[in-house]
Amino acid sequence: MNVSGDTGQNRDLVLTSYEPVNWVLTVQNGVLINKIIVSGYHLSRVTNVPSGTQVEYHSLSTNGKYNYSYQSSGQEYDSLKQWLTGLYRAPDGELDGNFMFPGYSASSINVYVGYKG
């Protein structure tokens, strides 16, 4: 997975799948990933994680609290969005806009990290 985009801004990366996946990252210099959330029914891995980036794993075998979606619509996607909203809800009830989740499926993925307002 190639990660590029806005530099100098911390973002979180959300990676989901049903089957176990070894996510291999190639991160453009200057792109800051604060946290990576890896979620799915089966435990997946992520490699080439930038130094200082926290990785949070969610699966049936790790903590039983997981979610995934292959599409950007439908019941699985709605469930994933709701779960992420719960993870990113600030104490004041507002949603922290520091994550981006484009739902899709591919063997080679290019992700542009930036603000979509």
Backbone bond lengths (Angstrom), bond angles and torsions (degrees), N, CA, C in turn:
res aa  C-N    CA-C-N  psi(-1)  N-CA   C-N-CA  omega(-1)  CA-C   N-CA-C  phi
1 M - - - 1.433 - - 1.516 107.97 -
2 N 1.322 116.41 123.70 1.460 122.01 177.15 1.520 108.91 -93.61
3 V 1.334 116.34 124.48 1.459 121.34 -179.14 1.519 108.05 -114.65
4 S 1.348 116.47 118.97 1.462 121.63 179.19 1.518 108.13 -137.82
5 G 1.324 116.34 176.67 1.458 118.78 175.04 1.503 113.26 135.05
6 D 1.346 114.86 -150.17 1.457 121.22 -177.41 1.525 110.00 -57.85
7 T 1.307 116.23 132.07 1.458 120.33 178.90 1.518 109.68 -101.56
8 G 1.323 115.12 155.46 1.452 120.41 176.10 1.513 115.16 82.19
9 Q 1.329 119.10 1.71 1.467 121.71 178.63 1.522 108.83 -119.75
10 N 1.331 116.82 129.93 1.458 120.74 177.11 1.515 110.52 -71.77
11 R 1.320 116.07 133.40 1.461 122.68 175.50 1.519 108.14 -135.66
12 D 1.312 116.11 157.47 1.452 121.96 173.15 1.517 108.11 -105.98
13 L 1.324 116.22 144.16 1.456 122.68 -179.01 1.523 108.07 -112.36
14 V 1.330 116.83 129.00 1.461 122.50 -179.23 1.525 108.22 -110.91
15 L 1.343 116.57 120.41 1.461 122.97 -179.86 1.523 108.41 -118.87
16 T 1.334 117.50 123.10 1.460 119.97 -178.86 1.521 111.12 -130.81
17 S 1.330 114.75 150.58 1.462 121.37 175.28 1.526 108.28 -164.85
18 Y 1.311 116.51 158.22 1.462 120.43 173.73 1.528 109.27 -84.17
19 E 1.328 116.34 -51.13 1.466 122.06 179.79 1.532 109.78 -79.43
20 P 1.336 118.26 157.42 1.463 119.78 177.21 1.532 110.77 -66.43
21 V 1.313 116.17 134.38 1.466 122.81 -177.96 1.522 108.38 -129.90
22 N 1.317 117.05 143.47 1.452 121.36 168.46 1.522 106.58 -101.34
23 W 1.322 116.85 97.53 1.459 122.16 179.68 1.528 107.65 -76.20
24 V 1.315 117.62 120.76 1.462 122.63 178.83 1.527 107.33 -109.22
25 L 1.323 116.19 117.12 1.465 121.02 -175.75 1.521 111.80 -96.17
26 T 1.321 115.33 142.31 1.456 124.03 165.84 1.520 105.02 -126.49
27 V 1.326 116.19 108.32 1.462 121.13 -172.94 1.523 109.45 -106.75
28 Q 1.343 115.76 126.05 1.469 122.51 178.05 1.523 109.58 -60.40
29 N 1.335 116.91 140.60 1.465 121.11 175.92 1.520 110.10 -54.80
30 G 1.315 115.84 135.27 1.455 121.29 178.03 1.512 114.62 93.21
31 V 1.345 118.20 -16.52 1.464 120.90 176.57 1.524 107.39 -80.16
32 L 1.316 116.65 123.63 1.459 121.90 -176.66 1.523 110.13 -103.92
33 I 1.317 115.72 118.65 1.464 121.11 175.71 1.520 106.90 -109.40
34 N 1.319 116.37 113.19 1.449 122.57 -178.46 1.523 111.18 -72.99
35 K 1.332 115.43 -47.01 1.461 120.70 -175.94 1.517 109.35 -147.29
36 I 1.335 115.70 145.97 1.456 122.01 173.54 1.519 107.26 -116.81
37 I 1.330 116.24 125.30 1.459 121.63 175.04 1.520 107.00 -103.46
38 V 1.338 116.36 119.07 1.461 123.03 178.86 1.519 106.48 -110.06
39 S 1.328 116.81 116.93 1.457 120.14 -173.53 1.519 110.97 -135.89
40 G 1.326 115.87 143.35 1.455 121.23 176.31 1.510 111.15 172.62
41 Y 1.312 116.22 168.56 1.461 120.72 179.62 1.530 109.63 -59.47
42 H 1.334 116.54 -50.63 1.461 121.71 176.73 1.522 108.96 -94.75
43 L 1.318 116.57 150.67 1.458 121.67 179.66 1.528 110.61 -69.30
44 S 1.320 116.62 128.42 1.463 123.25 176.00 1.519 108.94 -110.10
45 R 1.326 116.22 169.98 1.460 121.85 178.11 1.521 109.02 -124.93
46 V 1.324 114.98 160.22 1.462 120.15 173.85 1.529 107.12 -133.91
47 T 1.339 115.90 131.93 1.463 120.56 -179.23 1.527 109.83 -121.48
48 N 1.327 114.92 164.58 1.470 123.14 -175.36 1.527 110.98 62.57
49 V 1.317 115.83 39.83 1.469 121.36 178.74 1.527 108.25 -73.76
50 P 1.341 117.31 130.42 1.462 119.60 178.29 1.533 111.26 -58.99
51 S 1.307 116.08 144.79 1.459 122.18 178.76 1.528 110.29 -55.31
52 G 1.313 116.39 135.29 1.459 121.60 178.23 1.514 114.89 85.68
53 T 1.330 117.58 -1.82 1.465 121.37 -179.99 1.524 109.88 -88.12
54 Q 1.316 116.16 126.61 1.464 122.23 177.42 1.528 108.96 -78.49
55 V 1.335 117.20 137.45 1.464 121.69 175.83 1.522 107.82 -117.16
56 E 1.325 115.66 127.91 1.466 122.71 -178.22 1.526 107.81 -117.51
57 Y 1.340 116.63 121.13 1.464 121.59 -177.32 1.522 110.73 -103.64
58 H 1.334 115.61 135.07 1.464 122.23 176.30 1.523 107.71 -132.76
59 S 1.330 116.70 121.43 1.466 121.45 176.42 1.524 108.22 -158.81
60 L 1.308 116.38 173.70 1.459 120.29 177.22 1.524 110.17 -58.76
61 S 1.337 117.99 -40.73 1.464 120.78 -175.79 1.529 114.08 -81.15
62 T 1.340 119.28 -21.25 1.470 119.47 -178.41 1.518 112.18 -86.40
63 N 1.315 117.11 -52.73 1.465 119.46 -177.94 1.522 112.65 -145.96
64 G 1.315 117.69 1.43 1.466 121.11 178.92 1.514 114.15 74.54
65 K 1.324 117.50 -3.69 1.467 121.97 -179.12 1.521 107.95 -108.83
66 Y 1.302 116.11 101.16 1.459 120.57 -175.09 1.522 109.16 -144.85
67 N 1.306 115.43 166.43 1.450 122.93 175.55 1.514 107.71 -158.19
68 Y 1.319 117.05 157.85 1.459 121.22 178.39 1.521 108.66 -160.22
69 S 1.321 115.34 161.55 1.458 121.37 174.94 1.519 108.64 -158.29
70 Y 1.322 115.55 143.66 1.464 121.20 176.52 1.524 111.73 -102.28
71 Q 1.316 117.17 -8.64 1.460 120.83 -175.03 1.517 109.87 -132.26
72 S 1.319 116.17 163.99 1.463 120.63 178.65 1.522 111.16 -97.64
73 S 1.323 115.60 26.93 1.465 121.15 174.08 1.525 107.33 -159.31
74 G 1.312 115.70 168.73 1.454 120.09 177.32 1.519 113.10 98.00
75 Q 1.327 115.43 178.37 1.459 122.58 -173.92 1.536 112.41 -63.34
76 E 1.345 117.63 -44.72 1.468 119.83 179.86 1.526 111.07 -62.50
77 Y 1.326 116.71 -41.62 1.462 120.47 179.87 1.527 110.64 -65.68
78 D 1.333 116.86 -43.95 1.466 120.18 178.68 1.525 111.05 -61.05
79 S 1.329 116.35 -40.78 1.458 120.97 178.33 1.527 110.98 -64.54
80 L 1.327 116.62 -42.35 1.463 120.87 178.23 1.523 111.01 -64.04
81 K 1.324 117.18 -44.53 1.471 120.74 178.32 1.522 110.79 -59.14
82 Q 1.321 116.59 -42.81 1.468 120.66 179.95 1.531 110.07 -64.24
83 W 1.322 117.12 -42.74 1.462 121.83 179.24 1.530 110.78 -62.75
84 L 1.345 116.79 -45.46 1.463 120.56 178.55 1.523 111.46 -64.84
85 T 1.317 116.45 -38.22 1.462 119.88 177.33 1.521 109.90 -59.35
86 G 1.329 117.06 -41.25 1.462 120.89 176.71 1.520 112.26 -63.31
87 L 1.324 117.37 -38.96 1.464 120.82 179.08 1.521 112.05 -68.28
88 Y 1.328 117.10 -32.03 1.458 121.46 -173.48 1.521 114.26 -106.00
89 R 1.308 117.75 11.38 1.459 119.37 179.23 1.522 109.13 -76.59
90 A 1.309 116.28 126.41 1.458 122.40 179.05 1.534 109.51 -75.19
91 P 1.334 117.39 160.78 1.469 120.22 179.89 1.527 113.63 -55.38
92 D 1.329 117.65 -28.65 1.467 120.02 -179.57 1.530 112.26 -83.12
93 G 1.343 117.07 3.31 1.459 120.59 177.38 1.511 114.04 91.86
94 E 1.335 117.49 -10.02 1.459 120.90 178.98 1.523 109.79 -79.71
95 L 1.317 115.83 153.08 1.459 121.14 179.36 1.518 109.92 -85.49
96 D 1.340 116.50 127.97 1.459 121.81 175.90 1.519 107.64 -74.36
97 G 1.319 118.56 117.32 1.460 122.50 -175.86 1.513 113.83 -83.64
98 N 1.323 117.29 22.49 1.455 120.79 -174.48 1.525 113.00 -90.36
99 F 1.324 118.35 21.47 1.456 119.48 174.49 1.511 109.59 -134.05
100 M 1.311 115.19 156.06 1.458 121.19 -179.55 1.515 107.21 -137.54
101 F 1.314 117.55 128.89 1.461 120.92 178.40 1.511 110.26 -132.60
102 P 1.332 117.20 99.71 1.458 119.29 171.98 1.523 108.06 -92.71
103 G 1.312 119.19 118.17 1.458 120.73 -178.42 1.516 111.56 -78.61
104 Y 1.324 117.27 127.07 1.456 121.73 177.93 1.516 108.96 -167.75
105 S 1.301 115.96 172.07 1.458 122.06 176.77 1.524 108.45 -136.11
106 A 1.327 116.72 132.66 1.466 120.44 179.99 1.518 109.49 -164.80
107 S 1.321 116.50 161.22 1.461 119.51 177.43 1.526 111.35 -87.47
108 S 1.319 117.96 -26.90 1.456 123.11 176.15 1.520 107.20 -131.10
109 I 1.312 116.47 123.72 1.460 120.46 -170.41 1.519 110.32 -122.96
110 N 1.323 115.96 134.49 1.454 122.43 171.57 1.518 107.39 -113.06
111 V 1.325 116.40 123.77 1.460 121.34 -178.66 1.514 108.37 -115.73
112 Y 1.328 116.35 128.11 1.455 121.91 173.99 1.517 106.88 -100.49
113 V 1.319 116.60 118.46 1.454 121.82 -178.81 1.517 107.96 -93.61
114 G 1.310 116.67 117.75 1.454 121.13 179.80 1.504 110.51 -172.36
115 Y 1.278 116.17 176.05 1.460 121.00 -177.99 1.513 110.15 -85.86
116 K 1.321 115.71 129.30 1.469 121.24 174.05 1.523 106.76 -117.71
117 G 1.318 116.87 98.53 1.457 120.03 -174.69 1.475 114.16 -90.53
